[in-house]
């Protein structure tokens, strides 16, 4: 073979070896056993599980990192109650709140006979069995498993509260799928109640002995319930009644705790909400003031606990 032909042959082989391969969208997702993606749905300056967890720590008379709750516990706690419990709670909305799955995943067939069309599972999940089962097996199952694993690192209380979060999510799923109504009360429990109480427990509080801690957490669940209804309908009568009752009782508890400074801070943070209600504007616009009022109440309880 002539040397020129041999040289061209080797150059062609080298060019083929170094040529970049065409990529597909799913190629890079195969590096992990369980894929995750984090994003900011809205700005975090609003009542969320993370703020409620911080309130729970403050209400226990502790401080993150410097108090009875260590830095590793703080990181795991906020990872558990905010993104992981949030991922579990989004399952209540079905496909509406999930990121789109690749067609290869959606199109996967389940060979088990009880998952076939007209099977008991098909009747349970309705006509969208082919759409629901991929969500159940590809999203719900790994979400719950990862959440339970992280909870196990925080101990038995975290596992118990994660179990409660899963139960609340099941009721939320039934509510949205069968009753076709927004589970605003359950949303408040997931956003405020469970994160607050778990954080307080991990920070060293005893829920039955702490002065006003459990009561304040319950009142803020009611407050968030009312605010959630008003955020959807500005003149909702039940939402207005819930918000008013919660604020009156919160003020009474703060007076009982004898914390005048935090009472003044809470009152100042609560006023913008009522200005918004009076003007019939969305309470979402004063969400930052809700966070301030929440933390002020928690600090007042923590001061009384110490």
C-alpha positions in Angstrom: 0.0 0.0 0.0 1.4 3.4 -0.9 2.6 5.6 1.9 0.1 8.4 1.0 -2.9 6.0 1.1 -1.7 4.6 4.5 -1.3 8.1 5.9 -4.8 9.2 4.8 -6.2 6.0 6.3 -4.6 6.7 9.7 -5.7 10.3 9.6 -9.3 9.2 8.9 -9.2 6.7 11.8 -7.8 9.4 14.1 -10.4 11.8 13.0 -13.2 9.3 13.6 -11.8 8.5 17.1 -11.7 12.1 18.2 -15.0 13.1 16.7 -17.5 14.2 19.4 -20.5 11.9 19.7 -24.0 13.2 19.2 -25.7 13.7 22.6 -29.3 13.0 23.6 -31.2 14.8 26.4 -31.2 11.7 28.6 -27.5 10.9 28.4 -26.4 13.0 31.3 -29.2 11.9 33.6 -27.8 8.4 33.8 -25.0 9.2 36.2 -27.2 9.1 39.2 -29.4 6.3 40.6 -32.0 8.9 41.7 -32.2 12.2 39.9 -33.1 15.5 41.6 -33.6 19.1 40.5 -34.0 22.2 42.7 -35.5 25.5 41.6 -37.1 28.6 43.1 -40.8 28.4 42.3 -41.3 31.9 43.9 -39.1 34.1 45.9 -38.4 32.7 49.4 -39.5 35.8 51.3 -42.9 34.2 52.1 -44.1 31.7 54.7 -42.5 28.4 53.8 -41.4 25.3 55.7 -37.9 26.6 56.0 -39.1 29.7 57.9 -41.4 27.6 60.0 -38.5 25.3 60.9 -36.5 28.4 62.0 -39.4 29.5 64.0 -39.6 26.1 65.7 -35.9 26.3 66.7 -36.4 29.9 68.0 -39.5 28.8 69.9 -37.5 26.1 71.7 -35.3 28.7 73.1 -32.4 27.7 70.9 -30.5 29.1 68.0 -29.3 27.2 64.9 -25.7 26.1 65.1 -24.9 27.9 68.3 -27.6 26.4 70.5 -28.6 22.8 71.2 -29.1 22.0 67.5 -25.8 21.4 65.8 -24.7 22.5 62.3 -25.1 19.0 60.7 -28.6 18.7 62.3 -29.5 22.2 61.1 -28.6 21.3 57.5 -30.4 18.0 57.5 -33.4 19.5 59.2 -33.9 22.3 56.6 -33.1 19.8 53.8 -35.8 17.5 55.1 -38.7 19.9 55.9 -38.3 22.3 52.9 -37.2 20.6 49.6 -37.9 17.0 50.6 -41.2 17.4 52.3 -42.0 19.9 49.6 -41.3 17.2 47.0 -43.6 14.8 48.9 -46.3 17.3 49.2 -46.2 18.2 45.5 -47.3 14.6 44.8 -50.7 15.5 46.1 -51.2 17.5 42.9 -50.3 14.6 40.6 -48.7 15.5 37.3 -49.7 19.2 37.6 -46.8 20.1 40.0 -44.1 17.7 38.6 -41.4 18.4 36.1 -42.1 16.8 32.7 -40.8 13.3 32.3 -39.0 12.1 29.2 -41.2 10.3 26.6 -39.1 7.1 27.2 -40.2 7.2 30.8 -43.8 8.1 30.2 -44.1 5.5 27.4 -42.8 2.6 29.6 -45.1 -0.3 29.9 -45.7 -2.1 33.2 -45.8 -5.9 32.7 -47.4 -6.8 36.0 -51.0 -8.1 35.3 -52.6 -6.0 38.1 -51.3 -2.9 36.4 -52.8 -3.6 33.0 -55.8 -1.8 31.6 -59.1 -2.6 33.3 -57.1 -4.0 36.3 -57.9 -3.0 39.9 -55.1 -0.4 39.7 -56.6 1.0 36.5 -59.9 1.5 38.2 -58.2 3.0 41.3 -56.2 5.6 39.4 -58.9 6.3 36.9 -58.6 6.7 33.1 -55.1 8.2 33.3 -53.5 5.0 34.5 -50.8 5.2 31.8 -50.0 8.7 33.0 -50.3 8.1 36.7 -48.3 4.9 37.1 -45.0 6.4 35.7 -45.4 9.2 38.3 -46.0 6.7 41.0 -43.0 4.5 40.3 -40.6 7.0 38.8 -41.3 10.0 41.1 -43.3 9.1 44.1 -41.4 6.0 45.2 -37.9 7.4 45.0 -39.1 10.7 46.6 -40.5 8.9 49.6 -37.4 6.6 49.9 -34.9 9.5 49.8 -37.0 11.5 52.3 -37.2 8.6 54.7 -33.4 8.1 54.5 -32.7 11.7 55.3 -35.2 11.6 58.2 -33.6 8.4 59.6 -30.3 10.4 60.0 -32.2 12.8 62.4 -33.7 10.1 64.5 -37.1 8.7 65.4 -39.0 12.1 65.7 -38.0 13.0 62.1 -39.2 9.6 60.9 -42.5 9.9 62.7 -43.1 13.4 61.4 -42.1 12.3 57.9 -44.7 9.5 58.2 -47.3 12.2 59.1 -46.2 14.3 56.1 -46.8 11.3 53.8 -50.3 10.7 55.4 -51.1 14.4 54.9 -50.0 14.1 51.3 -52.2 11.1 50.7 -55.2 13.0 52.1 -54.2 16.0 49.9 -54.1 13.7 46.8 -57.5 12.3 47.6 -58.8 15.8 48.1 -57.6 17.2 44.8 -58.4 14.1 42.8 -61.8 13.2 44.2 -63.2 16.4 45.8 -61.5 18.7 43.2 -60.8 21.4 45.9 -57.6 23.0 47.0 -56.4 21.4 50.2 -55.5 24.7 51.8 -55.7 23.5 55.4 -53.4 20.5 54.7 -51.1 22.9 52.9 -50.9 25.0 56.1 -50.1 21.9 58.1 -47.3 20.9 55.8 -45.9 24.5 55.5 -46.1 25.5 59.2 -47.3 22.9 61.6 -45.1 19.9 61.0 -41.9 21.8 60.3 -42.3 24.0 63.4 -43.0 21.1 65.8 -40.2 18.8 64.4 -37.7 21.6 64.6 -38.7 22.4 68.2 -38.3 18.7 69.2 -34.9 18.5 67.6 -33.9 21.7 69.3 -34.6 20.1 72.7 -38.2 21.3 73.5 -40.8 19.1 75.0 -44.1 19.9 73.3 -46.3 19.1 76.3 -44.2 21.2 78.7 -43.0 24.2 76.6 -45.0 27.3 77.5 -47.2 28.2 74.6 -45.1 26.5 71.9 -47.6 23.9 70.6 -50.4 26.4 70.9 -48.5 29.1 69.0 -47.7 26.6 66.2 -51.4 25.6 66.0 -52.5 29.3 65.8 -50.0 29.9 63.0 -51.4 26.9 61.1 -54.9 28.6 61.3 -53.3 31.9 60.4 -51.7 30.4 57.3 -55.0 28.6 56.4 -56.9 31.9 56.5 -54.2 33.7 54.5 -54.1 31.0 52.0 -57.8 31.3 51.3 -57.6 35.1 51.1 -54.7 34.7 48.7 -57.0 33.0 46.3 -60.2 35.0 46.9 -59.6 38.5 48.4 -63.0 38.7 50.1 -63.3 35.1 51.3 -65.4 35.2 54.4 -64.1 32.0 56.0 -60.5 33.1 55.3 -61.1 36.4 56.9 -62.7 34.8 60.0 -59.8 32.4 60.3 -57.2 35.1 60.0 -59.0 37.4 62.5 -59.4 34.6 65.0 -55.8 33.5 64.7 -54.5 37.1 65.2 -56.7 37.8 68.2 -55.5 34.6 69.9 -51.9 35.1 69.0 -52.0 38.6 70.6 -53.6 37.1 73.7 -50.9 34.4 73.9 -48.2 37.0 73.6 -49.8 39.1 76.4 -50.0 35.9 78.5 -46.3 35.2 77.8 -45.5 38.7 79.1 -43.2 39.6 76.2 -44.1 43.2 75.4 -41.2 43.8 73.0 -42.1 40.9 70.8 -45.8 41.8 71.1 -45.0 45.2 69.6 -42.9 43.7 66.8 -45.6 41.2 66.0 -48.3 43.9 65.9 -46.2 46.0 63.6 -45.7 43.1 61.2 -49.4 42.1 61.4 -50.7 45.5 60.4 -49.8 45.4 56.7 -51.9 42.2 56.3 -55.0 44.0 57.5 -54.3 47.0 55.4 -54.2 44.7 52.4 -57.5 43.1 53.5 -59.1 46.5 53.9 -58.0 47.5 50.5 -59.0 44.1 49.0 -55.6 43.5 47.6 -53.8 40.1 47.6 -52.2 39.2 50.9 -49.4 37.7 48.8 -48.0 41.2 48.5 -47.3 41.4 52.2 -45.9 37.9 52.6 -42.6 39.2 53.9 -44.5 40.7 56.8 -46.0 37.3 57.5 -42.5 35.9 57.9 -41.6 38.7 60.3 -44.7 38.2 62.4 -44.0 34.4 62.5 -40.5 34.8 63.7 -41.5 37.4 66.2 -44.0 35.0 67.8 -41.5 32.2 67.8 -38.9 34.4 69.5 -41.4 35.4 72.1 -42.2 31.8 72.9 -38.5 31.0 73.0 -37.9 33.9 75.5 -40.6 32.5 77.7 -39.2 29.0 77.5 -35.7 30.0 78.5 
